[in-house]
Amino acid sequence: MTSDPEQSGRIAASRWWHAILAAVIVGSLILQLWLIFSGGADANSGDTGEAVSMPVRLWRMFSYFTIDSNIVVLVVSVLLVLDPLRHGTWWSVARLNALLAITITGLVFDIVLAPDVHLTGGALVATIGFHYIAPWAFVLGWLLFGPRPAFRWSTIPGAFILPVIWLIYIFTQGAFTDWYPYPFLDVTDVGYLRAVVNAILVVILGLILAAAFKVVDGVVPSLLRPRRDGAADQDGGPATANVRRNGNTVPHDFGG
């Protein structure tokens, strides 16, 4: 709890922001599942899946990076509802991972995929939630509320856990199934070399975005201030406090 009314109001606003975002993602996931079970179109590709079984349609749904990144954002958003001032080393990695993954989702869909995906009805509603509301609402929420600063340059490698694991999984399963979720990664269509080059380009985009997030994190103030000194990290990290050392006040990590 904080005795600062202004800070309390901002904490409440952050909770509402991320609660609404989480509700949008949950609603989009439920709608997409309903479309799959009812024979409707996939919100990622527009395919109705008439030639494949229901288990295959479900497996393919959760193989889309769009779905995986939205689930990560959902988890992070729920945790931010519980504690908008959450911080710590592992939490910073998770937050940047979510930011990076969902931004890639939004940019790649808007620039590369959207012109070839024509959706109507429920599939259009779901894709708006996945590809337009979730990415930019999550980034805007981070820009507005922070709390910042939170990222270090050493945070960036951990932020690529989801993208790299996903790429390895997609190319591995594709070698056995000949199915790839996105045309620019479809080895059967563009060839293995071109697909790998496209994947590398996405990783390079991710590196640029991660560096941009790090710079913004260090120079742009946020509405929420970091938790005061002496408060324990919410992910189990050690408490910190300012101590006097050699005549200077420096942060001290009591967890060693």
N, C-alpha and C positions, 0 to 999 in steps of 0.2 A: 504494500500500500504506500501511496505517496501523499504528503500533506499539501502538495502544490496543486491547487484547483485547475490551473491551466494544463499542467502535465496530466492530471487525471482525465480531463476532457479529451486530450489527444490520445491517451491510452484507450479510452472508450471508443473514439472514432476509428482507431486502428483495429480494434476488435470487430466492430461492425463491418468495416471494409473487408476484412479477410473472411468473416463469416458469410457475407453475401457472395464473395468470390467462391468460397467452398461450396455454397449452395448451388451456384451456377454449374460448377463442375460435376457435382453429384447428380443434378438434374440432367445434364448432358449425357453422363454415363448411363443413367437409367433409361433415357430416351433411346440411346444407341443400342442398349441391350434389348429393349422392346422391339426395335426395328429388326434386329437380327432374328429374334424368336418369331416375329410375325412375317418374316420374308421380305422386309423392307430393305432400302438401300443402306450401304455403309456410308457413314458421314465422312470418311477419309477418302474414299475412292469413287463412291457412287455405285459400286457393284452390288447386285442383289444376291449373289452367291447361289444362284439356282443350280449350279453344277457341282456344288460341294455340300458336304454334310454339315449339320448344326455344330458338332464339336470343332470341325475345321474352321467354320466361320468365327466361332468364339476365340479359338487360338489365334487366328489371323487378326482379329480385332485387337487383342492385347499384344500383338507383335508390332503394331504401328507405334512409331516414336511419339506421335501425337498423344496417344492414349497414355503411354508410359510417363511422358513429361507432365501431362495433366494430373496424373495420380500423384506424382512427386509434389507438384504444386498444391494439390489438395491436402496432403499430409502436412506440408510446411505451413499452409494457411491455418489449419486446425491448431497446430502448435502455437502459432502466433495469436490466435484467439485466446488460447489458454494463458499465454504470457507474451504480450507484445514486446517486452524488454528482454526476452530470452537472448542469451549470448554465450560465447565460449568457442573454443577452437573447432570442435566438431560441428557445432551449430553453424558457424560461419561457412564451413565447407558445404553443409547441406543447403544453406540459403543460396550460396553462389551456384551450386549445382542446379538448383531449381530455376534460378534466374537465367542461367545459361541455356538450359534445356528448353524452357518454355519460349525464350526469345528466338532460338533457332527454329522451333516449331512454327511460330508466327511468321517469321521472315521467309522461311523456305516455302511455306504454303502460299503466302501472299504473292511471292515473286515467281516461284517455279511451278507450283502445282495447281493453284486456283484456276488459271485459264483453261485447264483441261478437265476440271471437275465441275459438272453441272448437276446441282442438287435442287430438290424441291421438297416441300412439306417438312416432315419431322427431321429428315436428314439434314436439311438446310438449317433448321433451328439448332440441331446438335453441333453442326460444324461451326456455326457462329459462336457458340459457347466455347468449343475447343480451340478454335483458330483465331478468333478475334477478341472475345471478351477476356478469356483467361490469360493469354500472353501479356496484353497491354495493361490490364487491370493489375496484374501481379507486379509488373515492372513499375507502374505508376505508384502502387502502394509502397514499394521499396523506396522510390524517390521521395515520396511525401513523408513517410513515417520512420524510415530507417529501422532501428537507431544506428547512427553512424558516428565514428568510423568502426568498421568491423572486419574488413578484409585486409590480409597481407598478401604480398606476392607469393608467399609459400602456400596460400589458400588455393591458388589457381589450379595446380595439378589435381587436387582432389575433386575439383568441380567437373573434371572430365570423366569421372567414374561411370556415370550413366551413359553418356554418348559413346565412349569407347567400348564398354561391355555390350551395348546394343548393336554396334556395328559388327563386332566379332560374332555375336549371336546371329545376326541377319545373314551374313555371308556363310556361316557354318550351316544353318538350317537350309539355306537356299541351295547349297551343294547337294542336298538330299531330296529336296522337294521341288526345285525349280520355280519356287514362288518367292517374290520379293515385294515388299509393301509399296515401294516407290519406283516410278519408271527410271529415274536417273541412277538407281542402284540395281536395276534389273540386268543381271549378267546375261540372261538368255536373250535379251534384246540389244543392249548396247555393248556387250562384251565385257570380259573380266577386267581388262586393263582400264577401259573407260569408267567402269563402275568404281574401281578403286581410286582413280583420279578424282572422280566426283566426291567420293567419301573424304578424301584428303582435303578437298576444297572446303567441305563443310567443317572439318576440324580446324582449318585455318580461319574460317569465319568465326568459329568458336573462340579461338585464341584472341582474335581482335576484340570480340565482345567482352571476353573475360578481362582483358587489359583495360578496356573502357570502363567496365564496372568498377574495377579496382581504383582507377583514377578518380571517378566520380565519388566513390566512397570516401576518398581522402580529402576532397575539396568542397563538396556540396553539403551544406548542413541539412539536417532532417528535423522534423517536428518533434520527434521523441529524443530525449537525451539518454545516453547509456545509463545503466543502473549505477547507483552511487558506489563509491569505493567501499570495500568490505562486504559487499553482497556476493553470495556464492553463485557460481554459474549454474544455469538451469539444466545443463546437460551433465552435471556431476563434476564440473571443473572446480578448481580451487578458488577460494576467495582471494581478493587482492585488496591492498590498501596502500596509501601513500606513506612512506616512512622517510625519515631524515637519514641521509648517508653522505658523509664528507661535506656536510653543510648544504647539501642540495636535497630537495624533495623529489623522490623517485618512486615509481610504482614497485611494489614488492609482491611476489607470488608466494603465498603461504603454503601452496601445495608442492613447493620445491620445483 
